[in-house]
Each structure stands twice: as C-alpha cells, then as structure tokens.
C-alpha cells in the first residue's frame, strides 16, 4: 500500500541520502548532484510480509512537476543504515543540522526517530527532507534515480525490500 507522507523543498542542486544517525561526510551517505531544485512529494510503500508483518518496502520522492518520471537508474552504491531508518534531505539543511540524540526532537536525529517510530513509519523533516523506517532494519539498500530530459534528477527511491525477498515471505 502506497502512502503519501507529505512534501519538502530542495533549495540547491543536491540531495543528501543517508541514515540520519550519520555525520554529513560519512562514507555510507550519498550526495546526489544535478538535482532539480523545488518541491518534492514523498511516499512510502508498505507491504504485508506474512509472518514478518507489514513492513516498509520503499521510500520514494518525486518533483511535483515530474509525476511520470520513474526512478529506474540504479545508483553506483547502496545506502548504508545503522539506526533502522533512512531518508532524503536538502543537502545544506543536513549539513547544518546533522546529529542529535534519541528522544530530543529539537535535533535532526531525534526528530527522525520520533517520525519513524510513529504510526506513519516516517515523515517530513522541517520541510527540508523525509525519513522512513527501513524494511528489516539495518543494512545496505539499493538507490534508484529518475531524470528529466535535461538530465536533472527529479525522482528517487530507496528499495528496502527487493522482489526476491517478497518471494521468500
């Protein structure tokens, strides 16, 4: 089941893709460049995984002006996760607000934790990003992007539960 989490704004040409527990320059974080600036819609896809219950299979974003662009270009490396959550963030916002403590919702990490532990399993971070829980917790997850005709990234997805995992459930 696909659920809309809301919208956020990218103010530059970069999106930081990361587990919010990491420092900005952590090697497991990804900086997408050549991104179209503007408003993005965010969605999670939740699936019933049988004995494992309902899990978040995918976190997706897309620029409001490009609803038809599917993220189908595999990124060169995977998103690393150590706190059971990952997200897409305005690059400058993440750089200036990285870190924090669990339970302290005035910090990026604390707010992210409160959103991923909520009934929605994710949410919008201060109109500057989105975070969601990951399918089965910590690990490495595939990242896909979609581009417009000018070559700018206008959509992206992190796949937490791959098709082969669906077949095993």
Secondary structure as a PSIPRED ss2 file (coil, helix, strand):
# PSIPRED VFORMAT (PSIPRED V4.0)

   1 X C   1.000  0.000  0.000
   2 X E   0.000  0.000  1.000
   3 X E   0.000  0.000  1.000
   4 X E   0.000  0.000  1.000
   5 X E   0.000  0.000  1.000
   6 X E   0.000  0.000  1.000
   7 X E   0.000  0.000  1.000
   8 X E   0.000  0.000  1.000
   9 X E   0.000  0.000  1.000
  10 X E   0.000  0.000  1.000
  11 X C   1.000  0.000  0.000
  12 X C   1.000  0.000  0.000
  13 X C   1.000  0.000  0.000
  14 X E   0.000  0.000  1.000
  15 X E   0.000  0.000  1.000
  16 X E   0.000  0.000  1.000
  17 X E   0.000  0.000  1.000
  18 X E   0.000  0.000  1.000
  19 X C   1.000  0.000  0.000
  20 X C   1.000  0.000  0.000
  21 X C   1.000  0.000  0.000
  22 X C   1.000  0.000  0.000
  23 X C   1.000  0.000  0.000
  24 X C   1.000  0.000  0.000
  25 X C   1.000  0.000  0.000
  26 X C   1.000  0.000  0.000
  27 X C   1.000  0.000  0.000
  28 X C   1.000  0.000  0.000
  29 X C   1.000  0.000  0.000
  30 X E   0.000  0.000  1.000
  31 X E   0.000  0.000  1.000
  32 X E   0.000  0.000  1.000
  33 X E   0.000  0.000  1.000
  34 X C   1.000  0.000  0.000
  35 X E   0.000  0.000  1.000
  36 X C   1.000  0.000  0.000
  37 X C   1.000  0.000  0.000
  38 X E   0.000  0.000  1.000
  39 X E   0.000  0.000  1.000
  40 X E   0.000  0.000  1.000
  41 X E   0.000  0.000  1.000
  42 X E   0.000  0.000  1.000
  43 X E   0.000  0.000  1.000
  44 X E   0.000  0.000  1.000
  45 X E   0.000  0.000  1.000
  46 X E   0.000  0.000  1.000
  47 X E   0.000  0.000  1.000
  48 X E   0.000  0.000  1.000
  49 X C   1.000  0.000  0.000
  50 X H   0.000  1.000  0.000
  51 X H   0.000  1.000  0.000
  52 X H   0.000  1.000  0.000
  53 X C   1.000  0.000  0.000
  54 X E   0.000  0.000  1.000
  55 X E   0.000  0.000  1.000
  56 X E   0.000  0.000  1.000
  57 X E   0.000  0.000  1.000
  58 X E   0.000  0.000  1.000
  59 X E   0.000  0.000  1.000
  60 X E   0.000  0.000  1.000
  61 X E   0.000  0.000  1.000
  62 X E   0.000  0.000  1.000
  63 X E   0.000  0.000  1.000
  64 X C   1.000  0.000  0.000
  65 X C   1.000  0.000  0.000
  66 X C   1.000  0.000  0.000
  67 X C   1.000  0.000  0.000
  68 X C   1.000  0.000  0.000
  69 X C   1.000  0.000  0.000
  70 X C   1.000  0.000  0.000
  71 X C   1.000  0.000  0.000
  72 X C   1.000  0.000  0.000
  73 X E   0.000  0.000  1.000
  74 X E   0.000  0.000  1.000
  75 X C   1.000  0.000  0.000
  76 X C   1.000  0.000  0.000
  77 X C   1.000  0.000  0.000
  78 X C   1.000  0.000  0.000
  79 X E   0.000  0.000  1.000
  80 X E   0.000  0.000  1.000
  81 X E   0.000  0.000  1.000
  82 X C   1.000  0.000  0.000
  83 X C   1.000  0.000  0.000
  84 X C   1.000  0.000  0.000
  85 X E   0.000  0.000  1.000
  86 X E   0.000  0.000  1.000
  87 X E   0.000  0.000  1.000
  88 X E   0.000  0.000  1.000
  89 X E   0.000  0.000  1.000
  90 X E   0.000  0.000  1.000
  91 X H   0.000  1.000  0.000
  92 X H   0.000  1.000  0.000
  93 X H   0.000  1.000  0.000
  94 X H   0.000  1.000  0.000
  95 X H   0.000  1.000  0.000
  96 X H   0.000  1.000  0.000
  97 X H   0.000  1.000  0.000
  98 X C   1.000  0.000  0.000
  99 X C   1.000  0.000  0.000
 100 X C   1.000  0.000  0.000
 101 X C   1.000  0.000  0.000
 102 X C   1.000  0.000  0.000
 103 X C   1.000  0.000  0.000
 104 X C   1.000  0.000  0.000
 105 X C   1.000  0.000  0.000
 106 X C   1.000  0.000  0.000
 107 X C   1.000  0.000  0.000
 108 X H   0.000  1.000  0.000
 109 X H   0.000  1.000  0.000
 110 X H   0.000  1.000  0.000
 111 X H   0.000  1.000  0.000
 112 X H   0.000  1.000  0.000
 113 X H   0.000  1.000  0.000
 114 X H   0.000  1.000  0.000
 115 X H   0.000  1.000  0.000
 116 X H   0.000  1.000  0.000
 117 X C   1.000  0.000  0.000
 118 X C   1.000  0.000  0.000
 119 X C   1.000  0.000  0.000
 120 X C   1.000  0.000  0.000
 121 X C   1.000  0.000  0.000
 122 X E   0.000  0.000  1.000
 123 X E   0.000  0.000  1.000
 124 X E   0.000  0.000  1.000
 125 X C   1.000  0.000  0.000
 126 X C   1.000  0.000  0.000
 127 X C   1.000  0.000  0.000
 128 X C   1.000  0.000  0.000
 129 X E   0.000  0.000  1.000
 130 X E   0.000  0.000  1.000
 131 X E   0.000  0.000  1.000
 132 X E   0.000  0.000  1.000
 133 X E   0.000  0.000  1.000
 134 X C   1.000  0.000  0.000
 135 X C   1.000  0.000  0.000
 136 X C   1.000  0.000  0.000
 137 X C   1.000  0.000  0.000
 138 X C   1.000  0.000  0.000
 139 X E   0.000  0.000  1.000
 140 X E   0.000  0.000  1.000
 141 X E   0.000  0.000  1.000
 142 X E   0.000  0.000  1.000
 143 X E   0.000  0.000  1.000
 144 X E   0.000  0.000  1.000
 145 X E   0.000  0.000  1.000
 146 X E   0.000  0.000  1.000
 147 X E   0.000  0.000  1.000
 148 X C   1.000  0.000  0.000
 149 X C   1.000  0.000  0.000
 150 X C   1.000  0.000  0.000
 151 X C   1.000  0.000  0.000
 152 X C   1.000  0.000  0.000
 153 X E   0.000  0.000  1.000
 154 X E   0.000  0.000  1.000
 155 X E   0.000  0.000  1.000
 156 X E   0.000  0.000  1.000
 157 X E   0.000  0.000  1.000
 158 X E   0.000  0.000  1.000
 159 X E   0.000  0.000  1.000
 160 X C   1.000  0.000  0.000
 161 X C   1.000  0.000  0.000
 162 X C   1.000  0.000  0.000
 163 X H   0.000  1.000  0.000
 164 X H   0.000  1.000  0.000
 165 X H   0.000  1.000  0.000
 166 X H   0.000  1.000  0.000
 167 X H   0.000  1.000  0.000
 168 X H   0.000  1.000  0.000
 169 X C   1.000  0.000  0.000
